[in-house]
Amino acid sequence: MIRKSAFDGKDVGYIVSAREKGFSDCWNEDMVLSAVKGGRFFGYIYEKDGVPSGFLTYSVGLDGVYDLEDLFVEPSERRKGIGGALTARFIGDARLSGGKKIFLEVRRGNGAAIRLYSSFGFIPLSERAKYYADGESATVMLKEL
């Protein structure tokens, strides 16, 4: 089941904990809450039997431009369609809300994520050299809605 995140203590705790597992540039609780308080940061939680197994966060800019910030699926739940389900829900809701474009950055070496995003019509636009803290570059991708 996919639900919109309430960014309450439970959701924020899960997002912070999951980021520690899946990303080298972790956000702490204060960073997540600060983004939410800005009024343009949103997300979804994927739950299986009431237990979170993935999330997607995004921000909304001006003129219908969205940024997919993070997509995470628990390692034990990968390759079961959860990432695709979260991405499809996000794209559908962005389209219904009048979104025009979605941008994202993905690690150049993350072939699985690049394939997933490409399957939803995202196209590579450019590269950001040494974008991540560990020096890996990012591929910037775009989907027109």
CORBELTA-V40270 format. One record per residue. N is the residue number from 1. SS is DSSP state (hx for helix, st for strand, lp for the rest). OMEGA is omega in radians with two decimals (* if undefined). D_LAST is the distance of its C-alpha to the last C-alpha in Angstrom with 1 decimal. Layout:
n=(N N)
ss=(SS SS)
omega=(OMEGA OMEGA)
d_last=(D_LAST D_LAST)
This chain:
n=(1 2 3 4 5 6 7 8 9 10 11 12 13 14 15 16 17 18 19 20 21 22 23 24 25 26 27 28 29 30 31 32 33 34 35 36 37 38 39 40 41 42 43 44 45 46 47 48 49 50 51 52 53 54 55 56 57 58 59 60 61 62 63 64 65 66 67 68 69 70 71 72 73 74 75 76 77 78 79 80 81 82 83 84 85 86 87 88 89 90 91 92 93 94 95 96 97 98 99 100 101 102 103 104 105 106 107 108 109 110 111 112 113 114 115 116 117 118 119 120 121 122 123 124 125 126 127 128 129 130 131 132 133 134 135 136 137 138 139 140 141 142 143 144 145)
ss=(lp st st st lp lp lp lp hx hx hx hx hx hx hx hx hx hx hx hx hx hx lp lp lp lp lp lp hx hx hx hx hx hx hx hx hx lp lp lp st st st st st st st st lp lp st st st st st st st st st st lp hx hx hx st st st st st st st st st lp hx hx hx lp lp lp lp hx hx hx hx hx hx hx hx hx hx hx hx hx hx hx lp lp lp lp st st st st st st st lp lp lp hx hx hx hx hx hx hx hx hx lp lp lp st st st st st st lp lp lp lp lp lp lp lp lp st st st st st st st lp)
omega=(3.09 3.07 3.04 3.14 3.05 -3.07 3.02 -3.10 -3.12 -3.11 -3.13 3.09 3.13 -3.11 3.14 3.14 -3.13 3.11 3.11 3.13 -2.94 -3.06 3.14 -3.13 -3.01 2.98 3.03 -3.08 3.14 3.14 3.12 -3.12 3.10 3.11 3.14 -3.12 3.10 3.05 -3.11 -3.09 -3.03 3.11 3.10 3.04 3.02 3.14 3.06 -3.09 3.10 -3.13 3.13 3.06 3.08 3.09 3.01 3.05 -3.12 3.04 -3.12 3.11 -3.14 3.02 3.04 3.12 -3.13 3.01 3.02 -3.05 -3.08 2.97 -3.11 3.02 3.12 -3.11 -3.12 -3.09 -3.11 3.13 3.10 3.09 -3.10 3.12 3.11 3.13 3.11 -3.14 3.13 3.12 3.13 -3.13 3.13 3.13 3.11 3.12 -3.14 -3.13 3.11 3.12 -3.12 -3.07 2.99 3.05 3.00 2.97 3.13 3.10 -3.12 -3.12 -3.10 -3.08 -3.13 3.14 3.13 3.09 3.11 -3.11 3.11 -3.14 3.08 3.07 3.04 3.11 3.10 3.13 -3.06 3.10 3.05 -3.09 3.07 -3.06 -3.08 -3.07 -3.13 3.09 3.13 3.12 3.11 2.97 3.08 -3.13 -3.10 2.96 3.05 -3.13 *)
d_last=(24.4 21.4 22.0 20.7 22.9 25.6 26.4 30.0 32.7 32.0 28.3 28.9 31.8 29.8 27.0 29.7 31.7 28.9 27.8 31.5 31.4 28.1 27.6 30.2 29.0 29.7 28.9 31.8 31.7 32.2 29.1 26.9 28.5 28.2 24.4 24.3 26.7 24.4 22.3 18.9 19.3 18.5 18.7 19.4 22.6 23.3 26.8 29.2 32.4 31.7 31.5 28.4 27.3 24.1 21.6 18.2 18.0 15.4 15.7 13.9 14.6 14.8 12.5 9.5 9.7 10.2 12.7 13.5 17.3 19.1 19.1 22.6 24.4 28.2 29.9 31.8 28.6 26.6 25.7 25.7 21.9 21.6 19.2 16.9 17.4 16.6 13.4 12.3 13.4 11.6 8.1 9.2 10.8 8.2 6.1 9.8 10.7 8.7 6.6 5.0 5.5 7.5 10.9 13.9 17.4 19.2 22.9 23.6 26.0 23.9 23.3 22.5 19.6 18.3 18.7 16.9 13.8 14.0 14.3 10.8 9.5 10.1 12.3 15.3 15.6 19.0 21.6 23.3 26.9 28.8 26.0 27.4 30.8 32.3 31.4 28.7 25.9 22.2 19.5 16.4 13.2 9.6 6.3 3.8 0.0)
